[in-house]
């Protein structure tokens, strides 16, 4: 209920206006895609508790914008399409769980693994849960804060390397190992090489 109320309170408008909290999606095609997930959620019997439409805005300058209301579905089963696919729009789902173990199982039962967020006052629990999440970054009591000094990227179908941090440099280099025997003694892990002759 609180998430639905928050979604309904967001101010939709011109992204150049500092008071705007939610701007448009990138194209009419993407707006249609987001709204198609609303239909998918309804067909799967998820409970729509906020949004789900293209809003009619009073400002005539925004009439041609590709806006979508902040959309929240509740009582979403993890097997539903709206829980398993990336929507890329103002769209979120709420899935109930009974305990920490079930929450971990639901979170990791996804083809994607970019990021996760945990809300808790228990720091020990935050560390314990974060360690079990299969994703590239975990926020605790925060969301989508990025630091250029830290790596950003995901795993599974979200895993195409890392941006930011020293890890991002690795994408631009090939690693080569050169090993030199400087003491003159032959060495081999698998057989005795003492009888072999050097080429020089």
N, C-alpha and C positions, 0 to 999 in steps of 0.2 A: 504494500500500500504506500509506504514512504517513497519507494523508487518511482512508482507511478505518479505520485503527487509531484515529485521533483521534476519528472519528465514533462508534465503538463505545465509547470511553471516556467520552463525555459523560454526565453525571448527569441523568437525567430525573426530574422531580418537581414539587412545589408551587412555583409561581413566587413565592410569598411567602417561601419559604425561601431565605436568602442562599446556601446551598450548591448550590442547583439551577442547572444550566447550560442546561437546556432544558425549557420548560413546554409546555402543550398548544397546539394550534391553536384557532381561535376557536369552532368548532361541529362537530357531527357531520357536517354537510354538507361542511364544508371537509376534515375528516379523510377522508371518502369520496373527495373530489376528489383529494387528495394520493395516496391509495392507488390510485386509478385510473391515475395516472401511473406507478406502479410496474408495473402490468399492461401499460401501453403500452410501457414500456421493455423489459420481458421479451419482449413480442410482436415488438418490433423487433430483438431479438437483442443488446441492450446487456447488459453484464456487471454484474450486481448484486453489489457487493462489501461493502456494509454496509446494515443496516436493512431497510426495505421492509415493515414490519409495524406493527400497533398493539400496543405492548408490554403484557404482563401485569405490572402493578406490585404489589409486595407490600403496600404501604400501602393499607388498605381505604378510607381517605379519598379516594384518588385513583381509585377504581374507575370513577367516572362522568366522568372527565376525557377530553378528546378528544386523546389523545397519539398521536404517530407517532414511530417510531424514526428517528434521524438516518440518512438514506438517501443512499448514494453509488452512482452507476453509472459504470463505466469503459468505455473503448473505445467512446465514443459518437460516432457520425457527426453532423456538424453539421446534416444534413438531417432527423434524427430528431425526432419530435414533442417528446420530452422535452428536446431542446436548443433548440427554437424557441418554446416557450410558457412563460408564467410560471406556476409551480406554487403559490407562496405557502405554503410549508411547509418543514420541515427536509429539503431535497431538493437535491442538487447532482449535476452531471455532469462527467466528465473527458473531454476530447477531445484526443487526441494531435496534435502538429504538428511539422513538420520544421525550420522556421526562423521568424524574426521576421516576414517578409512573409506567410507562411501564417497565423501567429497573428493578425495584423492583419486579414487577409481573413475569417477565421472569426469574429472578434469583431464585425466590422462587418456581417456578413451576418445581420442580425437585424432584425425589425420593431421591436425595442425599443432604447432607448438611455438608460437611467437612470444606471447607474454601472458602473465597472470597477475591478479591483484588479490591480496588478502586483507581483510578487515578484522583486527583483533587488538585487545589490550594486553595479550599474553605474548611476550617476546619469545619465550621458549617455544610456544606453539607455532609462532610465525616461522622460526628457523626450522622446526621439524617438518611443517607442511611444505615450506619452500623447497627443502631438500628433496622432497618426493615428487614435486611437479616436474614434468618433462617439457620444459620450455626454456627460451633463451634469457628471459628476464622476469623477475618477480618483484612487484611493488608491495610494500606493506603500508597500509593506511595512506595510500597515495595511488595515483594512476597516471601513466603516460608522461612521467617526468624523465627527460633524457639528459645525459651528461656526456659531452663530447670526449671526455677522458675515459669513459667506460664503453665496452663493446655493446653493440645493438644488433640483434639478429635472432633467428629462431632455429628450431629443430624440426625434424620430420618434414612435412610438406611446406613448412615455413622456413626451412633451412637452406639458404643460398649464400652462406658466408656471414661475415660481420662487417658492420660499419662502425666508425668511431673506435677510440682506444688504439693501443698498439697492435691489437689483433687484426685491425683492418689493413695494416701494412702487409700482412702475410698474403693477402689476395694478389699482391703485385710482384711477388718474388717467387722464384723456384729455389728450393733448398738443395744444396749439394754437400755431401760429406767426403772429405779427403782424409785418409788414414795413412800415416807414415810410420814404418818401423825404424826407429833410430838406434836400437841397441844391438842389432845384428842377429838376434836370436829368432829363428822361425817360430811361428805360432799358428796353430789351427785347432779349432774347437772339436773337430770330428775325427782326426787321425794324426798320426805321428808324421811330421814333415821334416824331421831332422836329416833325412837322407836326400832331400831335394837340393838342387844346386840353384844358385842365383843366376840370373841372365846377364848381370854386369860384373 
